[in-house]
């Protein structure tokens, strides 16, 4: 099977969308049980995770993915404002 550029782009987008879903799940897993008692290390970890996922989305140059990233970050921020 030969992949075209369009196939590759679709696979990349699907992977990035999965990363956004993972991002929300990861924040819930890591920080939900902390009851807002976040350490400096928790904040640093949250910022590093956000930085890494943001860089991977920005590399795609897809406006829709950036919009999804913004929506995802807003959702996370509404639940964990102390980590931002």
MODELLER restraints for C-alpha pairs under 7 A, 6 or more apart:
rsr = mdl.restraints
at = mdl.atoms
rsr.add(forms.Gaussian(group=physical.xy_distance, feature=features.Distance(at['CA:16:A'], at['CA:57:A']), mean=6.66, stdev=0.5))
rsr.add(forms.Gaussian(group=physical.xy_distance, feature=features.Distance(at['CA:20:A'], at['CA:69:A']), mean=6.74, stdev=0.5))
rsr.add(forms.Gaussian(group=physical.xy_distance, feature=features.Distance(at['CA:20:A'], at['CA:72:A']), mean=6.87, stdev=0.5))
rsr.add(forms.Gaussian(group=physical.xy_distance, feature=features.Distance(at['CA:24:A'], at['CA:76:A']), mean=6.57, stdev=0.5))
rsr.add(forms.Gaussian(group=physical.xy_distance, feature=features.Distance(at['CA:43:A'], at['CA:83:A']), mean=5.26, stdev=0.5))
rsr.add(forms.Gaussian(group=physical.xy_distance, feature=features.Distance(at['CA:46:A'], at['CA:83:A']), mean=6.49, stdev=0.5))
rsr.add(forms.Gaussian(group=physical.xy_distance, feature=features.Distance(at['CA:57:A'], at['CA:65:A']), mean=6.63, stdev=0.5))
rsr.add(forms.Gaussian(group=physical.xy_distance, feature=features.Distance(at['CA:57:A'], at['CA:66:A']), mean=6.44, stdev=0.5))
rsr.add(forms.Gaussian(group=physical.xy_distance, feature=features.Distance(at['CA:58:A'], at['CA:66:A']), mean=6.91, stdev=0.5))
rsr.add(forms.Gaussian(group=physical.xy_distance, feature=features.Distance(at['CA:77:A'], at['CA:84:A']), mean=6.71, stdev=0.5))
